[in-house]
């Protein structure tokens, strides 16, 4: 049975877990929808409480509550402790609910934009020093300009030359950009799934990281991760990219197979041909022959993307490179059982 680390989510969000445990939590969250939902609920509750203004209650409110409790105590003294707890819980939930509604329905913040070089433009207005950008607005740079956008309270994005990017959502629970072309460099320090970048080939989902994302005018792109993890998604297809690895993307195809940047050139080219150019047996032979232990990152992703008759070869090569962990069977792996693949990935990730 799958174990869900629900009790540790609060400590993870608050940054209290040790580095190795936090890394394990990130890996688990990347593939567990239940824990992702719980994490989001906790995060929203914290954000709601932090945004509550300190307002003194009317003096008569507490007096009437006390009188009501005293009257109830005289009639049913054994119920008092339970009712006090129930009242406090109900009041807290009501406050959080009202606050969350307000957070979820407000138009969003305006983020700071700092000119780094040249004359970046927000909408039709040049940014001479420091400007602001909000949901629905574009920031554009020409060949000689650069800018940095402060992403709420969670990090920043540098907008490189010849780039066009739009702010889609600017809220505490969701920070979302859309990259039309060019390059951005993101530095995010936040719990997973707070920062997103939409592209023509899918969406980059931040899992607490630093990365560069490039996109040309035709929608062909490259994600390069320098710290942490990024999940790239497109119509149910996912590529998990750790620090030191990259992933190519294409419109109507989505993310390719991630690979480490120090992998042999022949290995990387064969992966791209296999995914984007419908390469054949020769490319698969080259990939399996050139793979190193840490290249199980690529082989793990490849397992679910090759034809069924080729899965056994990919599995066997992975088994030759690193021991198969307990709970992972060849039969279930070749069937692409989701729990088996998740468990295998979490064990393999220690070598990535």
C-alpha positions as CSV (number, residue, x, y, z in Angstrom):
1,X,0.0,0.0,0.0
2,X,1.3,3.4,-0.9
3,X,2.3,5.6,2.1
4,X,1.4,9.3,2.0
5,X,3.6,11.6,4.2
6,X,0.7,13.8,5.2
7,X,2.0,14.5,8.6
8,X,5.2,15.9,7.2
9,X,3.7,18.3,4.7
10,X,3.5,21.2,7.1
11,X,7.1,20.8,8.0
12,X,8.1,20.6,4.3
13,X,6.1,23.7,3.4
14,X,7.7,25.6,6.4
15,X,11.2,24.5,5.3
16,X,11.9,22.5,8.4
17,X,12.8,19.1,6.8
18,X,16.4,18.1,6.4
19,X,17.7,18.4,2.8
20,X,17.5,14.6,2.0
21,X,14.0,14.3,3.4
22,X,12.9,17.5,1.5
23,X,14.3,16.0,-1.7
24,X,12.4,12.8,-1.1
25,X,9.2,14.8,-0.4
26,X,9.7,16.7,-3.7
27,X,10.0,13.4,-5.6
28,X,6.9,12.0,-3.9
29,X,4.8,15.2,-4.6
30,X,5.8,15.1,-8.3
31,X,3.9,11.8,-8.8
32,X,1.2,11.8,-6.1
33,X,-2.0,13.8,-6.9
34,X,-3.4,13.1,-3.4
35,X,-0.4,14.7,-1.6
36,X,-0.3,17.5,-4.2
37,X,-3.9,18.4,-3.3
38,X,-3.2,18.2,0.5
39,X,-0.1,20.3,0.1
40,X,-2.1,22.9,-1.9
41,X,-4.8,23.0,0.8
42,X,-2.2,23.6,3.6
43,X,-0.5,26.3,1.5
44,X,-3.7,28.1,0.8
45,X,-4.7,27.9,4.5
46,X,-1.3,29.4,5.5
47,X,-1.6,32.1,2.9
48,X,-5.1,32.9,4.0
49,X,-4.1,33.3,7.6
50,X,-1.1,35.4,6.8
51,X,-3.2,37.8,4.8
52,X,-5.8,38.3,7.5
53,X,-5.9,41.9,8.8
54,X,-5.7,42.4,12.6
55,X,-9.1,43.8,13.4
56,X,-10.5,44.2,16.9
57,X,-13.8,42.5,17.3
58,X,-16.8,44.5,18.6
59,X,-16.8,44.5,22.4
60,X,-20.4,43.2,22.5
61,X,-19.6,40.2,20.4
62,X,-17.4,38.4,23.0
63,X,-19.7,39.4,25.8
64,X,-22.7,37.8,24.2
65,X,-20.6,34.7,23.4
66,X,-19.5,34.4,27.1
67,X,-23.1,34.9,28.3
68,X,-24.3,32.2,26.0
69,X,-21.6,29.7,27.1
70,X,-22.3,30.4,30.7
71,X,-26.0,29.8,30.3
72,X,-25.3,26.6,28.5
73,X,-22.9,25.5,31.2
74,X,-25.6,25.9,33.9
75,X,-27.9,23.5,31.9
76,X,-25.3,21.1,30.4
77,X,-21.9,21.5,32.2
78,X,-20.4,18.4,30.6
79,X,-20.9,19.8,27.1
80,X,-19.0,23.0,27.7
81,X,-15.5,21.9,26.8
82,X,-16.7,20.2,23.6
83,X,-18.8,23.2,22.5
84,X,-16.0,25.6,23.1
85,X,-13.7,23.5,20.9
86,X,-16.4,23.2,18.2
87,X,-17.1,26.9,18.3
88,X,-13.4,27.8,17.9
89,X,-13.0,25.3,15.1
90,X,-16.1,26.6,13.2
91,X,-15.0,30.2,13.7
92,X,-11.5,29.5,12.4
93,X,-12.9,27.7,9.3
94,X,-15.3,30.5,8.6
95,X,-12.5,33.1,8.7
96,X,-10.3,31.0,6.5
97,X,-13.1,30.3,4.1
98,X,-14.0,34.0,3.7
99,X,-10.4,35.0,3.4
100,X,-9.7,32.3,0.8
101,X,-12.7,33.4,-1.3
102,X,-11.3,36.9,-1.3
103,X,-7.8,35.7,-2.3
104,X,-9.2,33.4,-5.0
105,X,-11.4,36.1,-6.6
106,X,-9.3,39.2,-6.4
107,X,-7.7,40.3,-9.7
108,X,-4.1,39.7,-8.5
109,X,-1.0,41.7,-7.7
110,X,1.3,43.8,-9.8
111,X,4.8,42.5,-9.8
112,X,7.9,44.7,-9.9
113,X,9.9,45.0,-13.1
114,X,13.5,46.1,-13.0
115,X,15.4,47.3,-16.1
116,X,18.7,45.5,-16.4
117,X,19.8,46.8,-19.8
118,X,18.4,48.7,-22.7
119,X,14.7,49.6,-22.8
120,X,12.4,46.7,-22.0
121,X,8.7,47.5,-22.5
122,X,5.6,46.6,-20.5
123,X,2.6,46.9,-22.7
124,X,3.4,50.1,-24.7
125,X,5.3,51.7,-21.9
126,X,9.1,51.6,-21.7
127,X,10.6,50.7,-18.3
128,X,13.3,53.3,-17.5
129,X,14.1,52.1,-14.1
130,X,11.5,50.2,-12.1
131,X,8.0,49.5,-13.4
132,X,5.0,47.2,-12.6
133,X,3.3,44.4,-14.5
134,X,0.1,42.6,-13.8
135,X,-2.1,39.8,-15.2
136,X,-2.8,40.1,-18.9
137,X,0.2,42.4,-19.6
138,X,3.2,41.6,-21.8
139,X,6.9,42.4,-21.3
140,X,9.1,42.6,-24.3
141,X,12.8,43.0,-24.8
142,X,14.7,43.8,-28.0
143,X,18.3,42.7,-28.9
144,X,19.8,45.1,-26.4
145,X,17.5,45.0,-23.4
146,X,17.0,42.8,-20.4
147,X,14.7,42.9,-17.4
148,X,14.0,41.2,-14.1
149,X,10.5,40.4,-12.9
150,X,9.9,39.9,-9.2
151,X,7.5,36.9,-9.0
152,X,5.5,37.8,-5.9
153,X,7.3,36.7,-2.8
154,X,8.7,33.4,-4.2
155,X,11.5,34.4,-6.6
156,X,12.4,36.2,-9.8
157,X,12.6,35.8,-13.5
158,X,15.2,37.4,-15.8
159,X,13.9,38.2,-19.2
160,X,16.7,37.9,-21.8
161,X,17.0,39.8,-25.1
162,X,14.5,39.3,-27.9
163,X,11.9,37.8,-25.6
164,X,8.1,38.2,-25.3
165,X,6.4,36.9,-22.2
166,X,3.0,37.6,-20.6
167,X,1.8,37.5,-17.0
168,X,-1.2,35.1,-16.9
169,X,-1.9,34.9,-13.2
170,X,-0.4,36.9,-10.3
171,X,-1.8,35.5,-7.1
172,X,-0.5,34.0,-3.9
173,X,-1.5,30.5,-4.8
174,X,-0.6,30.7,-8.5
175,X,2.1,32.5,-10.4
176,X,1.8,31.9,-14.1
177,X,3.6,33.2,-17.1
178,X,3.3,32.5,-20.9
179,X,6.5,32.5,-22.9
180,X,5.8,33.3,-26.6
181,X,9.4,33.5,-27.7
182,X,12.9,34.1,-26.3
183,X,14.5,33.1,-23.1
184,X,13.7,33.4,-19.4
185,X,15.8,32.4,-16.4
186,X,13.8,31.6,-13.3
187,X,15.0,31.4,-9.6
188,X,12.2,30.2,-7.4
189,X,12.3,29.4,-3.7
190,X,8.9,28.1,-2.8
191,X,6.9,24.9,-2.3
192,X,6.2,22.9,-5.5
193,X,3.5,23.9,-7.9
194,X,3.3,27.6,-7.2
195,X,5.1,28.8,-10.4
196,X,4.2,27.8,-14.0
197,X,5.3,28.8,-17.4
198,X,3.1,28.0,-20.4
199,X,4.6,27.5,-23.8
200,X,3.4,26.3,-27.2
201,X,4.8,22.8,-26.3
202,X,3.4,22.5,-22.8
203,X,3.9,23.9,-19.2
204,X,6.9,24.0,-17.0
205,X,5.9,23.3,-13.4
206,X,8.3,24.5,-10.7
207,X,9.2,22.1,-8.0
208,X,11.6,24.5,-6.2
209,X,14.4,25.3,-8.6
210,X,16.4,27.4,-10.9
211,X,16.2,26.9,-14.7
212,X,16.4,28.5,-18.1
213,X,13.6,28.1,-20.7
214,X,14.1,29.0,-24.3
215,X,11.5,29.1,-27.0
216,X,11.8,30.1,-30.7
217,X,9.1,31.6,-32.8
218,X,8.0,28.2,-34.1
219,X,7.5,26.9,-30.5
220,X,10.6,24.7,-30.4
221,X,12.2,24.9,-27.0
222,X,14.7,23.7,-24.5
223,X,14.4,23.5,-20.7
224,X,17.7,23.5,-18.8
225,X,17.6,23.0,-15.0
226,X,20.5,24.2,-12.8
227,X,19.0,23.6,-9.4
228,X,16.1,21.5,-8.0
229,X,13.5,19.9,-10.3
230,X,11.1,21.0,-13.0
231,X,8.2,19.0,-14.3
232,X,7.2,19.6,-18.0
233,X,3.7,18.6,-18.9
234,X,1.7,18.4,-22.1
235,X,-1.7,16.6,-22.5
236,X,-0.9,14.0,-19.9
237,X,2.7,13.5,-21.0
238,X,5.3,14.4,-18.3
239,X,9.1,14.8,-18.2
240,X,10.7,15.2,-14.8
241,X,14.0,17.2,-15.2
242,X,16.5,17.4,-12.3
243,X,19.4,19.7,-11.9
244,X,22.1,19.2,-14.5
245,X,19.7,17.9,-17.1
246,X,17.8,19.4,-20.0
247,X,14.8,18.5,-22.1
248,X,13.8,19.6,-25.6
249,X,10.2,20.4,-26.5
250,X,8.2,20.6,-29.7
251,X,4.6,21.8,-30.5
252,X,2.1,19.1,-30.9
253,X,4.6,16.6,-29.4
254,X,5.3,18.1,-26.0
255,X,8.4,17.4,-23.9
256,X,11.1,15.0,-25.1
257,X,13.2,12.6,-23.0
258,X,15.2,14.5,-20.4
259,X,19.0,13.8,-20.4
260,X,22.0,14.9,-18.4
261,X,24.0,17.6,-20.1
262,X,27.2,15.6,-19.7
263,X,25.7,12.6,-21.5
264,X,27.5,11.5,-24.7
265,X,26.5,13.6,-27.8
266,X,25.5,10.4,-29.7
267,X,23.2,9.5,-26.8
268,X,21.5,12.9,-26.7
269,X,21.0,13.0,-30.5
270,X,19.6,9.5,-30.7
271,X,17.1,10.4,-28.0
272,X,15.9,13.4,-29.9
273,X,15.7,11.5,-33.2
274,X,13.7,8.7,-31.5
275,X,11.1,11.1,-30.0
276,X,10.9,14.0,-32.5
277,X,11.8,12.3,-35.8
278,X,10.3,8.9,-35.1
279,X,13.7,7.2,-35.2
280,X,14.0,3.5,-35.3
281,X,16.0,0.5,-34.0
282,X,19.4,2.0,-34.7
283,X,18.7,4.9,-32.4
284,X,17.4,2.7,-29.6
285,X,20.5,0.5,-30.0
286,X,22.7,3.5,-29.6
287,X,20.8,4.8,-26.6
288,X,21.0,1.5,-24.7
289,X,24.7,1.0,-25.6
290,X,25.8,4.5,-24.5
291,X,23.7,4.7,-21.3
292,X,25.5,5.2,-18.0
293,X,24.1,4.6,-14.5
294,X,22.8,8.2,-14.2
295,X,21.3,7.9,-17.7
296,X,18.6,5.7,-16.1
297,X,16.9,9.2,-15.9
298,X,16.4,9.0,-19.7
299,X,15.8,5.2,-19.8
300,X,13.0,5.5,-17.1
301,X,11.2,8.1,-19.3
302,X,11.9,6.1,-22.4
303,X,10.3,2.9,-21.0
304,X,6.8,4.4,-21.4
305,X,7.4,6.0,-24.8
306,X,8.8,3.1,-26.9
307,X,6.7,0.5,-28.5
308,X,5.5,-2.3,-26.2
309,X,7.8,-4.9,-27.9
310,X,10.9,-2.7,-27.0
311,X,10.1,-2.1,-23.4
312,X,11.8,-5.4,-22.3
313,X,15.1,-4.2,-23.8
314,X,14.9,-0.9,-22.0
315,X,14.0,-2.6,-18.7
316,X,16.8,-5.1,-19.0
317,X,19.4,-2.4,-19.7
318,X,18.2,-0.5,-16.6
319,X,18.4,-3.6,-14.5
320,X,22.0,-4.2,-15.8
321,X,23.0,-0.6,-14.8
322,X,21.5,-0.5,-11.3
323,X,19.8,-3.0,-8.9
324,X,16.0,-3.3,-9.2
325,X,14.4,-2.1,-5.9
326,X,12.1,-4.2,-3.8
327,X,8.5,-3.9,-5.0
328,X,9.4,-3.4,-8.7
329,X,8.7,-6.4,-10.9
330,X,9.5,-6.7,-14.5
331,X,5.9,-7.7,-15.3
332,X,4.4,-4.7,-13.7
333,X,7.0,-2.3,-15.1
334,X,6.4,-3.6,-18.7
335,X,2.7,-3.0,-18.1
336,X,3.5,0.6,-17.1
337,X,1.9,0.2,-13.8
338,X,1.8,3.7,-12.3
339,X,2.7,2.8,-8.7
340,X,5.6,0.5,-9.9
341,X,7.0,3.2,-12.1
342,X,6.7,5.8,-9.3
343,X,8.5,3.6,-6.8
344,X,11.2,2.8,-9.2
345,X,11.7,6.5,-10.1
346,X,12.0,7.5,-6.5
347,X,14.8,4.9,-5.9
348,X,16.6,5.7,-9.1
349,X,16.6,9.4,-8.3
350,X,19.3,9.0,-5.7
351,X,21.7,8.3,-8.6
352,X,20.5,11.3,-10.6
